[in-house]
Amino acid sequence: MIINTFYPGMFELYCGPMKSGKTREMLNRVDKLRYMDNCKFLFLKPDTDTRDNLIKSRFGELSFDCLFVPNDRPEEVLRYIEQDHKMVLIDELQFFSKGIEKIIEKLQRKNINVIGSGLDLDFRGEPFGRMPQLLSIANYVKKLNAICEYSRCNNIATRTQRLIDGKPAPYDSPIILVGDQKEGYEPRCLEHHFVPLTCQDQR
C-alpha cells in the first residue's frame, strides 16, 4: 500500500480510461509531500498538449506547474533532473515514444521516486504506446475505472470512446487526431464501446 511519503528508486503507475481519476491520484499522491523538508519534486508532460503549463485534474482545483518534454525524444527528461530531486511525476505517459521505459529506469537508478499516469488502452481498446512496457516494469500499479457515459448505462467503464462529429471513430483513424474535425471522448463499458472498421460502418 502506498502512503504519503517518497520511495527512492520506486516507479508507481496510475492508469485507466478517460475520466477515471488518473491525474487526480497522482496529484493527491504528491500534495502533502510539498510540506516535507528535502522532498524536491518535478512535474513533466509530453508536448503533445501544450495548452497550458499545468498538470491538473478535471475533478478538482489541485494543480502543479510542469515542464514539457518532446514526446518523440523521451531522453530530454534527463535535462531537467537536478541532484536534489527526490520525485519526478510524468503525466500522459502513453504519448511518449520508445525509450521512455529506459529513461524511467535511469531515474530509478538515481534513487528517484518516479510516479506516472496514462491511458492503458487507446480508443480502439488496444494497448496504448509504451504503456505495456511501463506496466511491466512498474513497482506499483493502480488501475482505475470510470463510469460509462452511454445513455442510461452507468456501468463500470474500462474503455475510452472517441467520437468524431458525434459518431464513433473508425478503427483506421489515427491514434492522435489532427485536423478540423470535432473530436470528443467518453468513458465506456465494454458493451458500449464501438469501433467501426471504416467511416461507412459508423453507428
C-alpha positions in Angstrom: 0.0 0.0 0.0 1.3 3.4 -1.0 1.2 6.1 1.7 2.2 9.8 1.6 6.0 9.6 1.6 8.5 9.0 -1.1 10.2 5.8 -2.0 13.7 6.0 -3.6 14.0 4.1 -6.8 10.4 3.1 -7.0 8.2 3.5 -10.1 4.4 4.0 -9.4 1.9 4.0 -12.3 -1.7 5.0 -12.3 -3.7 4.1 -15.4 -7.2 3.6 -16.8 -9.7 5.2 -19.3 -10.6 8.9 -19.6 -12.2 10.4 -16.5 -11.1 7.6 -14.2 -9.1 10.0 -12.0 -5.5 9.0 -13.1 -4.1 12.5 -12.8 -6.1 13.2 -9.6 -4.5 10.1 -8.0 -1.0 11.3 -9.0 -1.6 14.9 -7.7 -3.1 13.6 -4.4 -0.1 11.4 -4.1 2.3 14.3 -4.0 0.1 17.1 -2.5 1.1 16.5 1.1 4.7 15.9 0.3 5.3 19.5 -0.7 5.2 20.3 3.0 8.0 17.9 3.8 11.6 19.0 4.1 14.1 17.8 1.5 11.5 16.5 -0.9 12.0 18.4 -4.1 9.8 17.2 -7.0 9.4 17.9 -10.7 6.3 17.6 -12.9 6.7 16.8 -16.6 4.4 16.0 -19.5 4.8 15.4 -23.3 4.5 18.3 -25.6 1.6 16.7 -27.4 -0.7 19.0 -25.4 0.8 22.5 -24.7 -2.4 24.3 -23.9 -1.1 25.3 -20.5 1.9 24.6 -18.3 -0.1 22.9 -15.6 -0.8 19.4 -14.6 -4.4 19.4 -13.2 -7.3 17.1 -12.7 -10.8 17.7 -14.1 -12.1 16.6 -10.7 -10.7 19.5 -8.6 -8.7 22.6 -8.3 -5.4 20.9 -7.4 -2.7 21.7 -10.0 1.1 22.0 -10.3 3.4 23.8 -12.7 5.1 21.5 -15.2 7.7 21.4 -17.9 7.2 20.0 -21.4 9.2 17.2 -23.0 9.1 16.3 -26.7 7.1 13.1 -26.9 9.4 11.7 -29.6 12.6 12.4 -27.5 12.0 11.0 -24.1 15.7 11.3 -23.3 15.0 15.0 -22.9 13.6 14.2 -19.5 17.1 13.9 -18.1 17.8 17.5 -19.0 15.6 18.7 -16.2 16.8 16.4 -13.4 18.7 18.0 -10.6 20.8 16.4 -8.0 18.3 17.1 -5.2 15.2 15.9 -7.0 13.6 13.2 -4.9 10.5 12.6 -7.0 9.6 13.0 -10.7 6.0 12.9 -11.8 5.1 12.3 -15.5 1.6 12.8 -16.9 0.2 11.4 -20.2 2.9 8.7 -20.4 1.0 7.0 -23.3 2.2 9.7 -25.7 5.9 9.1 -25.3 7.8 7.1 -27.9 10.0 4.1 -27.4 12.7 4.7 -24.9 10.7 6.3 -22.1 10.9 3.0 -20.1 14.7 3.2 -20.2 14.6 6.8 -19.0 12.4 5.8 -16.1 14.9 3.0 -15.3 17.7 5.6 -15.3 15.8 7.8 -12.8 15.1 4.8 -10.6 18.9 4.0 -10.6 19.4 7.6 -9.3 17.1 6.7 -6.4 14.4 9.0 -7.7 10.8 8.0 -6.9 9.0 8.1 -10.3 5.3 8.5 -10.5 3.4 8.3 -13.8 -0.1 8.3 -15.2 -1.6 7.4 -18.6 -4.2 5.7 -20.6 -3.6 2.0 -20.7 -5.7 1.5 -23.8 -6.3 3.7 -26.9 -9.6 4.5 -28.5 -9.5 1.1 -30.3 -9.3 -0.7 -27.0 -5.7 -1.8 -27.7 -2.6 -1.2 -25.6 -1.5 2.4 -25.9 2.0 3.2 -27.0 4.7 2.1 -24.5 2.2 1.5 -21.7 2.5 -2.3 -21.8 6.3 -2.0 -21.2 5.7 0.6 -18.4 3.1 -1.6 -16.7 5.6 -4.4 -16.8 8.4 -2.5 -15.1 6.3 -0.6 -12.6 6.8 -1.5 -8.9 3.2 -0.4 -8.1 0.2 -0.2 -10.4 -3.2 1.2 -9.7 -5.8 0.5 -12.5 -8.7 2.9 -12.2 -12.2 2.7 -13.7 -14.7 5.4 -14.8 -18.5 5.4 -15.2 -19.9 4.6 -18.7 -21.4 7.7 -20.2 -23.5 5.8 -22.8 -27.2 6.7 -22.4 -28.6 5.3 -19.2 -25.8 2.8 -18.7 -23.7 4.0 -15.7 -21.8 0.7 -15.5 -18.0 0.4 -14.9 -16.1 1.9 -17.8 -12.7 0.4 -18.8 -12.5 1.8 -22.3 -12.3 5.3 -23.9 -14.7 6.0 -26.7 -13.6 8.5 -29.4 -16.3 10.5 -31.1 -15.7 12.4 -34.4 -18.5 14.7 -35.3 -20.7 12.9 -32.8 -20.1 9.4 -34.2 -17.7 6.6 -33.1 -14.3 7.0 -34.6 -13.4 4.2 -37.1 -10.6 1.8 -36.4 -8.4 3.2 -39.2 -8.4 6.8 -37.9 -5.1 7.9 -36.4 -4.3 7.4 -32.8 -3.7 11.1 -32.4 -6.2 13.1 -34.5 -5.0 16.3 -36.2 -7.4 18.5 -38.2 -10.6 20.4 -38.0 -12.9 17.5 -37.1 -14.8 18.0 -33.8 -13.4 15.3 -31.6 -14.6 14.1 -28.2 -14.0 11.3 -25.7 -16.2 9.4 -23.3 -15.5 6.6 -20.9 -17.5 3.5 -21.9 -18.0 0.0 -20.7 -17.1 -2.9 -23.0 -20.6 -3.4 -24.2 -21.0 0.2 -25.3 -17.5 0.7 -26.7 -17.9 0.9 -30.5 -15.1 0.8 -33.0 -16.4 0.6 -36.6 -13.9 -0.7 -39.2 -14.5 2.2 -41.6 -16.4 5.5 -41.8 -19.2 3.7 -43.6 -19.7 1.4 -40.5 -20.1 4.2 -38.0 -23.2 3.9 -35.8 
